[in-house]
Amino acid sequence: MTYFNYTRVLLILVLLITCAGQSIGQTTDKLKLQQFEEAITRGEEFLQAKDYAKAKAEYQKALSIDPQAKFPKDKLAQIRKFYIDPKDEADFNAAISKGDQLMASGNYAAAKDQYAAALIIKPEDRSAREKATNAAKLATDREQLLKEYATLIQAADKLLLEKNYNAATEKYQLAGQLNTGESYPAAKIKEIENILAKQKALDDSYNKVVSEGDEAYMDRNFALAKAKYEQASKLKPTESYPKNMMERVQESIQTQALNAAQQEKEINENYNSAISLGDQHLKEKRLNEALQSYQLAGTLKPGEAYPKQKIDHINKLLAEQEAALKAEIAAKELAEKQKEEARLAEIAAQELAEKQKEEACLAALALQEKAELQRQDSIKAANEAIALAEKQKEEARLSEIAEQEALALAEKQKEEARLAEIAAQELAEKQKEEARLAELARIEEEKAQQLELEQRSKIDQEYYDAIDKGNQLYAQQDFTSAQKFYEVATELKPMEDLPKDRLLLIKNILLERLRNNLEVYHKFVNAGDLAYQSNVFDKAIEEFEKAIATRPEEPYPSLMIGKIRKLMEDNAITNLITDTIQLPDTTEQKYRFNTIEMRLRKNNYIVIKARKTSEKPPKVFINFGKDSQKSGGIVLKTIESDEIVDYLLRISAQDMWYRKDNNWISLYSEGGNLEISSMQISQGDIQGIKE
């Protein structure tokens, strides 16, 4: 083997040994390795021939292929001891100058190449090496910056396509701050501002039309409400609220039609019932009840002639009845007067009879006394004159006849007095019977008046009770309940203004409440939609639950919560609890699982179904970690319900969840006992989850 070939083999062995960890080991490009070896081989040949210029050129070529290789640097240093190339200094200075210019302009990668070219000429030059190192660092930093800038731009463009304008704006702003020389971020931010301005105008128009639709809906103007919701749906075809409200309007229109038909049916039934009852009362001559029934019928159907005719007829009868009553009263007064006159006549007759009887008795006594005197005189004179006796006897006979005539007259006067008394008694009895009948009629009338008074009193009492209860509820701001009592009061007394005024005021208050309620509801729904679109599902559920609390009758928030829970269930990564377990107070349970791949850790959620089983509500601490080490934890809100409730926690909000290969989760109950029916880890970073 010649010296040259030996040297070549030795050189190759040296290269394989000394450069394996440096240049050759750093690349798998066989072509470059071959070119590198060939340059080194030729350099060695020229060096052995002492052709330093060509040897230098080959070693510089090898160094340009692998700038980190030590062997060509050592050879070039060796050659410079024997050979100085006049052109090297000029090329070196030119490369350094060009590198400095490129550094000043910020083109660090090109500057690095220039400094590398200079180092090929003077590998031992410290200043050139420092400049090359600095340029390489700045070029790397610049490359990293551009990568970060490109990543931000790519993310911002994606968010812009997804219409997540706020997040996109933040990304463009960061990109603009990172690379101030680029105009693209500012242009895209301006584009988003224009989109948001148009969106705001659209939102304002949409919200205005929806508000007008809501107001029309509250006023039961369903035709206008339907037109407004249709207009809103055209403005925002993807919004579900106008569509849902159009369905509710249609249902309300159908319900209104059914209610109108039912109301008309009820009016007809009530009208016919009132007419039938009025006819029955009229037949039974219960005029006041009949009048009320016909008046009710007239209120139910103001255009009907029949109740009006009956009312006019009853009013005429009542007028006649009133005239008859007045005549009856006059007759009663006349009977009383006649009764009094008969009583006075009876008294006068009795007094006359007594007087006549007394006069007859006095006359009889006088005649008896006279006869006695005459008899005595006759006895005295009997002895004197028999003739006179006969005369006196005749006179006595005549006196007796006169006495009998007086007695007959007295008896006749007594009979006349008796007959007058009987006539007076008969008249009195007749007047008494008439008075009794009049009294019975008065009592019946008083009973009817008392019944009417009691009915009115009952209505008054019910009316004032309803007003008092309505006022109490109104003062407590329970306007819906107060409204019912004011409606009852209005039905009891339709002519009273107080309940009508309160009902109008309550309607305005409830309408204003509804408007405010709708604004708050839309605020929560919009926040929930935004969180949903951003895949922040725990926040979305929280906002939708607030929306449900504001307007429980609206289906949309519940549908969205159900959709999120279904999403969590469908995208479970691992199930930690599948059978119901009990977790007593101050007890901890640990559950292990296989480490989740890093690419799947983004936007992870823990889904727990649990309820409290103690009187006091427990607070639950959720910790996680790797092997025997704890990485972090999160507190579940206090569990208040005795029923099973779904709880959703975004565990990926914890930085150590994403950064570490965690393989266990523990639950710790504090303050009460807990029952858990399931627990799983779900993936919430799902692409393409859109309406």
C-alpha positions as CSV (number, residue, x, y, z in Angstrom):
1,M,0.0,0.0,0.0
2,T,1.5,3.4,-1.0
3,Y,1.9,6.2,1.5
4,F,-0.9,8.2,-0.2
5,N,-3.4,5.3,0.0
6,Y,-2.5,4.6,3.6
7,T,-3.0,8.2,4.4
8,R,-6.4,8.2,2.7
9,V,-7.6,5.2,4.6
10,L,-6.3,6.6,7.8
11,L,-8.0,9.9,7.1
12,I,-11.3,8.2,6.4
13,L,-11.0,6.3,9.7
14,V,-10.2,9.5,11.5
15,L,-13.2,11.2,9.9
16,L,-15.5,8.3,10.8
17,I,-14.3,8.4,14.4
18,T,-13.9,12.1,15.1
19,C,-16.8,13.5,13.1
20,A,-19.3,10.8,13.8
21,G,-20.9,12.8,16.7
22,Q,-20.5,16.1,15.0
23,S,-21.1,16.6,11.3
24,I,-21.7,13.1,9.8
25,G,-23.8,12.0,12.6
26,Q,-26.0,15.1,12.3
27,T,-27.3,14.3,8.8
28,T,-28.5,11.3,6.9
29,D,-27.9,12.8,3.5
30,K,-25.6,10.3,1.8
31,L,-24.8,12.7,-1.0
32,K,-23.5,15.4,1.3
33,L,-21.5,12.9,3.1
34,Q,-20.0,11.7,-0.1
35,Q,-19.2,15.3,-1.3
36,F,-17.7,16.0,2.1
37,E,-15.4,12.9,1.9
38,E,-14.4,13.7,-1.6
39,A,-13.5,17.3,-0.7
40,I,-11.4,16.1,2.3
41,T,-9.7,13.5,0.1
42,R,-8.8,16.0,-2.6
43,G,-7.7,18.5,0.1
44,E,-5.3,15.9,1.5
45,E,-3.9,15.1,-2.0
46,F,-3.3,18.8,-2.7
47,L,-1.8,19.3,0.7
48,Q,0.6,16.4,0.2
49,A,1.5,18.0,-3.1
50,K,2.0,21.3,-1.2
51,D,-0.5,22.9,-3.6
52,Y,-1.9,25.0,-0.7
53,A,-4.2,27.1,-2.7
54,K,-6.2,24.1,-4.1
55,A,-6.0,22.3,-0.8
56,K,-7.4,25.3,1.0
57,A,-10.2,25.5,-1.6
58,E,-11.1,21.8,-1.0
59,Y,-11.1,22.2,2.8
60,Q,-13.2,25.3,2.6
61,K,-15.7,23.4,0.3
62,A,-15.8,20.6,2.9
63,L,-16.4,23.2,5.7
64,S,-19.2,24.8,3.7
65,I,-20.9,21.3,3.6
66,D,-20.5,20.8,7.3
67,P,-19.6,24.1,9.1
68,Q,-19.3,22.3,12.4
69,A,-16.6,19.8,11.2
70,K,-13.3,20.2,13.2
71,F,-11.0,18.4,10.8
72,P,-11.3,20.9,7.8
73,K,-10.9,23.8,10.3
74,D,-7.7,22.3,11.7
75,K,-6.3,21.7,8.1
76,L,-7.1,25.3,7.1
77,A,-5.3,26.6,10.2
78,Q,-2.3,24.4,9.3
79,I,-2.3,25.7,5.7
80,R,-2.4,29.3,6.8
81,K,0.9,28.7,8.5
82,F,2.5,28.1,5.1
83,Y,0.2,30.0,2.7
84,I,-1.4,33.4,2.8
85,D,-4.1,33.9,0.0
86,P,-4.3,37.7,-0.8
87,K,-7.9,37.3,-1.9
88,D,-8.9,35.8,1.5
89,E,-8.6,39.1,3.4
90,A,-10.8,40.9,0.9
91,D,-13.4,38.1,0.8
92,F,-13.4,37.9,4.6
93,N,-13.9,41.6,5.0
94,A,-16.6,41.7,2.3
95,A,-18.5,38.8,4.0
96,I,-18.3,40.5,7.4
97,S,-19.4,43.9,5.9
98,K,-22.3,42.2,4.0
99,G,-23.2,40.3,7.2
100,D,-23.3,43.6,9.2
101,Q,-25.5,45.2,6.6
102,L,-27.9,42.3,6.6
103,M,-28.0,42.4,10.4
104,A,-28.9,46.1,10.4
105,S,-31.7,45.4,8.0
106,G,-33.0,42.5,10.2
107,N,-32.2,39.8,7.7
108,Y,-30.6,37.6,10.3
109,A,-30.6,34.3,8.3
110,A,-28.7,35.8,5.3
111,A,-26.3,37.6,7.8
112,K,-25.7,34.2,9.4
113,D,-24.7,32.8,6.0
114,Q,-22.3,35.7,5.3
115,Y,-20.6,35.3,8.7
116,A,-20.4,31.5,8.0
117,A,-18.7,32.3,4.7
118,A,-16.2,34.6,6.6
119,L,-15.5,31.8,9.1
120,I,-14.7,29.4,6.3
121,I,-12.0,31.9,5.3
122,K,-10.9,32.5,9.0
123,P,-12.4,29.8,11.2
124,E,-10.3,31.0,14.1
125,D,-11.6,34.6,14.0
126,R,-13.3,35.2,17.3
127,S,-15.2,38.3,16.2
128,A,-16.6,36.6,13.2
129,R,-17.6,33.6,15.3
130,E,-19.4,35.8,17.8
131,K,-21.2,37.6,15.0
132,A,-22.2,34.3,13.5
133,T,-23.4,33.0,16.8
134,N,-25.5,36.2,17.4
135,A,-26.9,36.1,13.9
136,A,-27.8,32.4,14.3
137,K,-29.6,33.2,17.6
138,L,-31.4,36.1,16.1
139,A,-32.3,34.1,13.0
140,T,-33.6,31.3,15.3
141,D,-35.6,33.8,17.3
142,R,-36.9,35.4,14.2
143,E,-37.8,32.0,12.8
144,Q,-39.6,31.2,16.1
145,L,-41.3,34.6,16.0
146,L,-42.5,34.0,12.5
147,K,-43.7,30.5,13.4
148,E,-45.6,32.0,16.4
149,Y,-46.9,34.8,14.1
150,A,-48.0,32.2,11.5
151,T,-49.7,30.1,14.2
152,L,-51.5,33.1,15.6
153,I,-52.6,34.2,12.1
154,Q,-53.8,30.6,11.3
155,A,-55.7,30.5,14.5
156,A,-57.2,33.9,14.0
157,D,-58.2,33.1,10.4
158,K,-59.9,29.9,11.7
159,L,-61.7,31.8,14.4
160,L,-62.8,34.4,11.8
161,L,-64.2,31.7,9.6
162,E,-66.0,30.3,12.7
163,K,-67.4,33.9,13.3
164,N,-65.8,34.0,16.7
165,Y,-64.9,37.6,16.2
166,N,-63.8,38.6,19.7
167,A,-61.3,35.7,20.0
168,A,-60.1,36.3,16.4
169,T,-59.5,40.0,17.1
170,E,-57.4,39.0,20.2
171,K,-55.3,36.7,18.0
172,Y,-54.8,39.3,15.3
173,Q,-53.8,41.9,17.9
174,L,-51.2,39.5,19.4
175,A,-49.9,38.7,15.9
176,G,-49.7,42.4,15.1
177,Q,-47.8,43.1,18.3
178,L,-45.5,40.2,17.6
179,N,-44.7,41.2,14.0
180,T,-45.2,45.0,13.8
181,G,-44.1,45.2,10.2
182,E,-47.0,43.2,8.9
183,S,-50.2,45.0,7.8
184,Y,-52.3,41.8,7.5
185,P,-53.4,41.7,11.2
186,A,-54.5,45.4,11.2
187,A,-56.4,44.8,7.9
188,K,-58.2,41.8,9.3
189,I,-59.1,43.6,12.6
190,K,-60.6,46.4,10.4
191,E,-62.5,43.8,8.5
192,I,-63.8,42.3,11.8
193,E,-64.8,45.8,13.0
194,N,-66.8,46.3,9.8
195,I,-68.4,42.9,10.3
196,L,-69.3,43.7,13.9
197,A,-70.7,47.1,12.9
198,K,-72.9,45.4,10.4
199,Q,-73.7,42.7,13.0
200,K,-74.6,45.3,15.6
201,A,-76.9,47.1,13.1
202,L,-78.4,43.7,12.4
203,D,-78.6,42.9,16.1
204,D,-80.2,46.2,16.8
205,S,-82.8,45.7,14.0
206,Y,-83.4,42.1,15.1
207,N,-83.8,43.1,18.8
208,K,-86.1,45.9,18.0
209,V,-88.3,43.7,15.9
210,V,-88.3,40.9,18.5
211,S,-89.2,43.5,21.2
212,E,-92.1,44.7,19.1
213,G,-93.1,41.1,18.5
214,D,-92.9,40.4,22.3
215,E,-95.0,43.5,23.1
216,A,-97.6,42.6,20.5
217,Y,-97.7,39.1,21.9
218,M,-98.3,40.4,25.4
219,D,-101.1,42.6,24.1
220,R,-102.6,39.4,22.5
221,N,-102.2,41.1,19.1
222,F,-101.1,37.8,17.5
223,A,-101.3,38.9,13.9
224,L,-98.8,41.7,14.5
225,A,-96.7,39.5,16.7
226,K,-96.5,36.8,14.0
227,A,-95.5,39.5,11.4
228,K,-92.7,40.8,13.7
229,Y,-91.3,37.3,14.5
230,E,-91.4,36.5,10.7
231,Q,-89.5,39.7,10.1
232,A,-87.0,38.8,12.8
233,S,-86.5,35.3,11.5
234,K,-85.7,36.8,8.0
235,L,-83.1,39.0,9.6
236,K,-81.5,36.1,11.5
237,P,-82.6,32.8,9.9
238,T,-80.4,30.7,12.3
239,E,-82.0,32.2,15.5
240,S,-84.5,29.8,17.1
241,Y,-86.3,32.3,19.3
242,P,-88.5,33.9,16.5
243,K,-89.3,30.4,15.2
244,N,-90.2,29.2,18.6
245,M,-92.3,32.3,19.2
246,M,-94.1,31.9,15.8
247,E,-95.1,28.4,16.9
248,R,-96.3,29.8,20.2
249,V,-98.2,32.6,18.4
250,Q,-99.8,30.0,16.2
251,E,-100.8,27.9,19.2
252,S,-102.1,31.1,20.9
253,I,-104.2,31.9,17.8
254,Q,-105.6,28.4,17.8
255,T,-106.2,28.6,21.5
256,Q,-107.8,32.1,21.1
257,A,-110.1,30.7,18.4
258,L,-111.0,27.8,20.6
259,N,-111.5,30.1,23.6
260,A,-113.6,32.4,21.5
261,A,-115.8,29.5,20.4
262,Q,-115.9,28.2,24.0
263,Q,-116.7,31.6,25.3
264,E,-119.4,32.1,22.7
265,K,-120.8,28.7,23.6
266,E,-120.7,29.6,27.3
267,I,-122.3,33.0,26.6
268,N,-125.1,31.2,24.6
269,E,-125.6,28.7,27.4
270,N,-125.6,31.4,30.1
271,Y,-127.9,33.6,27.9
272,N,-130.4,30.7,27.4
273,S,-130.2,29.8,31.0
274,A,-130.8,33.4,32.1
275,I,-133.8,33.7,29.6
276,S,-135.2,30.4,30.9
277,L,-134.9,31.4,34.5
278,G,-136.3,34.9,33.7
279,D,-139.3,33.3,32.0
280,Q,-139.8,30.9,35.0
281,H,-139.6,33.8,37.5
282,L,-142.0,35.9,35.4
283,K,-144.4,33.0,35.2
284,E,-144.3,32.7,39.0
285,K,-144.7,36.5,39.2
286,R,-141.3,36.9,40.9
287,L,-140.7,40.1,39.1
288,N,-137.5,41.3,40.7
289,E,-135.7,37.9,40.1
290,A,-137.1,37.8,36.6
291,L,-135.8,41.4,36.0
292,Q,-132.3,40.4,37.2
293,S,-132.2,37.3,34.9
294,Y,-133.3,39.3,31.9
295,Q,-130.8,42.1,32.7
296,L,-128.0,39.4,32.9
297,A,-129.2,38.0,29.5
298,G,-129.1,41.6,28.1
299,T,-125.5,42.0,29.4
300,L,-124.4,38.7,27.8
301,K,-126.1,39.6,24.4
302,P,-126.6,43.4,24.2
303,G,-128.1,43.1,20.7
304,E,-130.9,40.8,21.5
305,A,-134.4,42.3,21.6
306,Y,-136.2,39.6,23.7
307,P,-134.6,40.5,27.1
308,K,-135.2,44.2,26.4
309,Q,-138.9,43.6,25.7
310,K,-139.2,41.5,28.9
311,I,-137.4,44.1,30.9
312,D,-139.8,46.8,29.6
313,H,-142.8,44.5,30.4
314,I,-141.5,43.8,33.9
315,N,-140.9,47.5,34.5
316,K,-144.5,48.2,33.4
317,L,-145.8,45.5,35.8
318,L,-143.6,46.8,38.6
319,A,-145.0,50.3,37.9
320,E,-148.5,48.9,38.0
321,Q,-147.6,47.0,41.1
322,E,-146.3,50.1,42.7
323,A,-149.5,51.9,41.8
324,A,-151.6,49.0,43.3
325,L,-149.4,49.2,46.4
326,K,-150.1,52.9,46.7
327,A,-153.8,52.2,46.2
328,E,-153.6,49.5,48.8
329,I,-151.9,51.8,51.2
330,A,-154.6,54.4,50.6
331,A,-157.3,51.7,51.1
332,K,-155.5,50.6,54.2
333,E,-155.4,54.1,55.5
334,L,-159.1,54.5,54.6
335,A,-159.9,51.2,56.3
336,E,-158.1,52.4,59.4
337,K,-160.0,55.7,59.2
338,Q,-163.3,53.8,58.8
339,K,-162.4,51.4,61.6
340,E,-161.8,54.4,63.8
341,E,-165.0,56.0,62.8
342,A,-166.9,52.7,63.4
343,R,-165.2,52.4,66.8
344,L,-166.3,56.0,67.6
345,A,-169.8,55.2,66.3
346,E,-169.9,52.1,68.4
347,I,-168.9,54.1,71.5
348,A,-171.5,56.8,70.7
349,A,-174.2,54.1,70.2
350,Q,-173.3,52.4,73.4
351,E,-173.3,55.8,75.2
352,L,-176.7,56.6,73.5
353,A,-178.1,53.2,74.5
354,E,-176.9,53.6,78.1
355,K,-178.4,57.1,78.1
356,Q,-181.7,55.9,76.7
357,K,-181.8,53.0,79.1
358,E,-181.1,55.3,82.0
359,E,-183.8,57.7,80.8
360,A,-186.2,54.8,80.5
361,C,-185.4,53.6,84.0
362,L,-185.7,57.1,85.4
363,A,-189.1,57.5,83.7
364,A,-190.2,54.1,84.9
365,L,-189.1,55.0,88.5
366,A,-190.9,58.3,88.2
367,L,-194.0,56.6,87.1
368,Q,-193.7,54.0,89.8
369,E,-193.2,56.7,92.4
370,K,-196.2,58.5,91.0
371,A,-198.3,55.4,91.0
372,E,-197.2,54.6,94.5
373,L,-198.2,58.0,95.6
374,Q,-201.4,57.8,93.7
375,R,-202.0,54.3,95.2
376,Q,-201.4,55.7,98.6
377,D,-203.6,58.6,97.9
378,S,-206.2,56.2,96.6
379,I,-206.0,54.1,99.8
380,K,-206.3,57.2,101.8
381,A,-209.2,58.4,99.7
382,A,-210.7,54.9,99.3
383,N,-212.9,55.6,102.2
384,E,-213.7,59.0,100.9
385,A,-214.7,58.3,97.4
386,I,-215.3,55.0,95.7
387,A,-215.9,56.8,92.5
388,L,-212.6,58.4,92.8
389,A,-211.1,55.0,93.3
390,E,-212.4,53.8,90.1
391,K,-211.0,56.9,88.4
392,Q,-207.7,56.5,90.1
393,K,-207.7,52.9,89.1
394,E,-208.2,53.9,85.6
395,E,-205.5,56.4,85.9
396,A,-203.2,53.7,87.3
397,R,-204.0,51.5,84.4
398,L,-203.2,54.2,82.0
399,S,-200.0,54.8,83.9
400,E,-199.1,51.2,83.6
401,I,-199.7,51.3,79.9
402,A,-197.5,54.3,79.7
403,E,-194.8,52.5,81.7
404,Q,-195.1,49.5,79.4
405,E,-194.8,51.8,76.4
406,A,-191.7,53.4,77.9
407,L,-190.2,49.9,78.5
408,A,-191.0,48.9,74.9
409,L,-189.3,52.1,73.7
410,A,-186.3,51.4,75.8
411,E,-186.2,47.8,74.5
412,K,-186.5,49.1,70.9
413,Q,-183.6,51.6,71.4
414,K,-181.6,48.8,73.0
415,E,-182.2,46.5,70.0
416,E,-181.2,49.4,67.7
417,A,-178.0,49.9,69.7
418,R,-177.3,46.1,69.6
419,L,-177.8,46.0,65.8
420,A,-175.6,49.1,65.4
421,E,-172.9,47.4,67.6
422,I,-173.1,44.2,65.4
423,A,-172.8,46.3,62.2
424,A,-169.9,48.2,63.7
425,Q,-168.3,44.8,64.7
426,E,-168.8,43.4,61.3
427,L,-167.3,46.5,59.7
428,A,-164.4,46.3,62.2
429,E,-163.9,42.6,61.4
430,K,-163.9,43.3,57.7
431,Q,-161.4,46.2,58.2
432,K,-159.3,44.0,60.5
433,E,-159.2,41.2,57.8
434,E,-158.2,43.7,55.2
435,A,-155.6,45.1,57.5
436,R,-154.3,41.5,58.2
437,L,-154.1,40.8,54.4
438,A,-152.3,44.1,53.9
439,E,-149.9,43.3,56.8
440,L,-149.2,39.9,55.2
441,A,-148.4,41.6,51.9
442,R,-146.2,44.0,53.7
443,I,-144.4,41.2,55.5
444,E,-143.8,39.4,52.2
445,E,-142.5,42.5,50.6
446,E,-140.2,43.1,53.6
447,K,-138.9,39.5,53.3
448,A,-138.2,40.1,49.6
449,Q,-136.5,43.4,50.4
450,Q,-134.6,41.7,53.2
451,L,-133.5,38.9,50.8
452,E,-132.4,41.4,48.2
453,L,-130.6,43.4,50.9
454,E,-128.9,40.2,52.1
455,Q,-127.8,39.4,48.5
456,R,-126.5,42.9,48.0
457,S,-124.8,42.7,51.4
458,K,-123.2,39.4,50.4
459,I,-122.1,40.8,47.1
460,D,-120.7,43.9,48.9
461,Q,-118.9,41.7,51.4
462,E,-117.4,39.5,48.7
463,Y,-116.5,42.6,46.6
464,Y,-114.7,44.3,49.5
465,D,-113.0,41.0,50.6
466,A,-111.7,40.7,47.0
467,I,-110.6,44.3,47.0
468,D,-108.8,43.9,50.4
469,K,-107.1,40.7,49.3
470,G,-106.1,42.3,46.0
471,N,-104.7,45.4,47.8
472,Q,-102.7,43.2,50.1
473,L,-101.2,41.2,47.3
474,Y,-100.6,44.4,45.3
475,A,-98.7,45.9,48.3
476,Q,-96.6,42.7,48.4
477,Q,-96.0,43.1,44.6
478,D,-97.6,39.7,43.9
479,F,-99.3,41.3,40.9
480,T,-100.4,38.1,39.2
481,S,-102.3,36.9,42.3
482,A,-103.7,40.4,42.9
483,Q,-104.9,40.5,39.3
484,K,-107.2,37.5,40.0
485,F,-108.9,39.1,43.0
486,Y,-109.4,42.4,41.1
487,E,-111.0,40.4,38.3
488,V,-113.4,38.8,40.8
489,A,-114.3,42.2,42.2
490,T,-115.0,43.5,38.6
491,E,-117.3,40.5,38.0
492,L,-119.2,41.2,41.3
493,K,-119.5,45.0,40.6
494,P,-118.9,45.7,36.9
495,M,-119.7,49.4,37.4
496,E,-116.9,50.0,39.9
497,D,-113.8,51.8,38.6
498,L,-111.3,50.8,41.4
499,P,-110.7,47.2,40.3
500,K,-110.6,48.2,36.6
501,D,-108.0,50.9,37.3
502,R,-105.9,48.4,39.3
503,L,-106.1,45.8,36.6
504,L,-104.9,48.3,34.0
505,L,-102.0,49.3,36.3
506,I,-101.1,45.7,36.9
507,K,-101.2,45.0,33.1
508,N,-98.7,47.8,32.5
509,I,-96.5,46.6,35.4
510,L,-96.6,43.0,34.2
511,L,-95.9,44.2,30.6
512,E,-92.9,46.2,31.8
513,R,-91.7,43.2,33.9
514,L,-92.0,41.0,30.8
515,R,-90.0,43.4,28.7
516,N,-87.3,43.5,31.4
517,N,-87.6,39.8,31.8
518,L,-87.1,39.2,28.1
519,E,-84.1,41.5,28.0
520,V,-82.5,39.6,30.9
521,Y,-83.5,36.3,29.3
522,H,-81.9,37.2,25.9
523,K,-78.8,38.3,27.8
524,F,-78.4,34.9,29.5
525,V,-79.3,33.0,26.2
526,N,-76.7,35.1,24.2
527,A,-74.1,34.5,26.9
528,G,-74.9,30.8,26.9
529,D,-74.8,30.6,23.1
530,L,-71.4,32.4,23.1
531,A,-70.0,30.0,25.7
532,Y,-71.4,27.0,23.7
533,Q,-69.8,28.2,20.5
534,S,-66.5,28.6,22.4
535,N,-66.8,25.0,23.7
536,V,-67.0,26.4,27.3
537,F,-69.9,24.1,28.2
538,D,-70.0,24.5,32.0
539,K,-70.3,28.3,31.5
540,A,-73.0,27.6,28.8
541,I,-75.0,25.5,31.2
542,E,-74.7,28.1,33.9
543,E,-76.0,30.8,31.6
544,F,-78.8,28.6,30.2
545,E,-79.9,27.7,33.8
546,K,-80.1,31.4,34.5
547,A,-82.3,31.9,31.4
548,I,-84.6,29.0,32.6
549,A,-84.9,30.7,36.0
550,T,-85.9,33.9,34.2
551,R,-88.4,32.4,31.8
552,P,-89.2,28.7,32.7
553,E,-91.7,28.4,29.9
554,E,-89.1,28.9,27.2
555,P,-87.9,25.5,25.7
556,Y,-84.6,26.7,24.1
557,P,-82.3,26.8,27.2
558,S,-83.4,23.4,28.3
559,L,-82.9,22.0,24.8
560,M,-79.3,23.4,24.8
561,I,-78.5,22.0,28.2
562,G,-79.8,18.6,27.1
563,K,-77.7,18.9,23.9
564,I,-74.6,19.6,26.0
565,R,-75.2,16.7,28.4
566,K,-75.8,14.4,25.4
567,L,-72.5,15.7,23.9
568,M,-70.7,14.9,27.1
569,E,-72.2,11.5,27.2
570,D,-71.4,10.7,23.6
571,N,-67.8,11.9,24.0
572,A,-66.8,10.2,27.2
573,I,-63.1,9.3,27.4
574,T,-63.3,7.1,30.4
575,N,-65.9,6.1,33.0
576,L,-64.7,6.3,36.6
577,I,-68.0,5.4,38.4
578,T,-70.7,3.3,36.8
579,D,-72.4,1.9,39.9
580,T,-74.0,4.1,42.7
581,I,-71.6,4.7,45.6
582,Q,-72.0,6.4,49.0
583,L,-69.5,9.0,50.1
584,P,-69.9,9.8,53.8
585,D,-68.8,13.1,55.4
586,T,-65.0,13.6,55.6
587,T,-64.4,10.5,53.4
588,E,-62.2,10.4,50.3
589,Q,-62.4,7.9,47.4
590,K,-59.7,7.7,44.7
591,Y,-60.2,6.4,41.2
592,R,-57.4,5.5,38.8
593,F,-57.5,5.6,35.0
594,N,-55.1,5.2,32.1
595,T,-53.2,8.4,31.3
596,I,-55.1,10.5,28.6
597,E,-53.1,11.4,25.5
598,M,-52.0,15.0,25.5
599,R,-53.9,15.7,22.3
600,L,-57.1,14.7,24.0
601,R,-56.6,16.7,27.2
602,K,-57.7,20.0,25.8
603,N,-61.1,21.1,27.1
604,N,-61.7,18.0,29.3
605,Y,-64.8,17.9,31.6
606,I,-65.7,15.9,34.6
607,V,-69.3,14.9,34.5
608,I,-70.8,13.8,37.9
609,K,-74.4,12.7,38.8
610,A,-74.9,13.1,42.5
611,R,-77.3,14.0,45.3
612,K,-77.0,14.8,49.0
613,T,-78.2,12.1,51.4
614,S,-77.8,14.1,54.7
615,E,-79.7,17.0,56.1
616,K,-76.7,19.3,55.7
617,P,-75.5,19.8,52.1
618,P,-71.9,18.6,51.5
619,K,-69.1,20.5,49.7
620,V,-67.1,18.2,47.3
621,F,-63.4,18.6,46.6
622,I,-62.0,17.0,43.4
623,N,-58.3,16.4,43.4
624,F,-56.1,14.8,40.6
625,G,-52.5,13.7,40.2
626,K,-50.0,11.3,38.9
627,D,-49.0,8.1,40.9
628,S,-48.4,9.3,44.5
629,Q,-48.2,13.0,43.6
630,K,-51.1,15.5,43.7
631,S,-51.2,17.8,40.7
632,G,-54.1,20.0,41.5
633,G,-57.8,20.2,42.4
634,I,-61.1,21.9,42.0
635,V,-64.1,22.5,44.3
636,L,-67.5,21.4,43.2
637,K,-70.2,23.8,44.4
638,T,-72.2,22.7,47.5
639,I,-74.7,20.0,46.6
640,E,-78.2,21.1,47.8
641,S,-80.6,18.8,46.0
642,D,-82.0,15.5,47.4
643,E,-82.6,14.5,43.7
644,I,-79.9,13.3,41.3
645,V,-78.4,16.3,39.5
646,D,-75.8,16.5,36.7
647,Y,-72.7,18.6,37.5
648,L,-70.2,19.6,34.8
649,L,-66.7,20.8,35.7
650,R,-64.1,22.0,33.2
651,I,-61.1,20.2,34.7
652,S,-58.8,21.4,31.8
653,A,-59.0,24.9,33.2
654,Q,-56.4,23.6,35.6
655,D,-53.0,24.0,33.9
656,M,-51.5,20.9,35.6
657,W,-54.2,18.7,34.1
658,Y,-52.9,19.4,30.6
659,R,-49.2,19.5,31.4
660,K,-48.9,16.4,33.5
661,D,-49.7,12.7,32.7
662,N,-52.3,12.4,35.5
663,N,-53.7,9.0,36.2
664,W,-56.0,9.4,39.2
665,I,-58.9,11.5,40.5
666,S,-60.2,11.6,44.1
667,L,-63.5,12.8,45.7
668,Y,-63.6,14.2,49.2
669,S,-67.0,15.1,50.9
670,E,-67.1,17.7,53.6
671,G,-70.1,18.8,55.7
672,G,-72.5,16.1,54.7
673,N,-73.1,12.7,53.0
674,L,-73.1,12.2,49.2
675,E,-74.5,9.7,46.8
676,I,-72.8,9.4,43.3
677,S,-74.4,7.4,40.6
678,S,-71.8,8.1,37.8
679,M,-68.6,10.0,37.1
680,Q,-66.8,10.3,33.7
681,I,-64.2,12.3,31.9
682,S,-65.4,13.7,28.6
683,Q,-63.9,15.5,25.7
684,G,-65.4,18.9,25.1
685,D,-63.1,20.2,22.3
686,I,-65.4,18.8,19.5
687,Q,-64.9,20.3,16.0
688,G,-67.9,21.3,14.0
689,I,-70.4,21.7,16.9
690,K,-72.6,24.3,15.4
691,E,-76.3,25.0,15.1
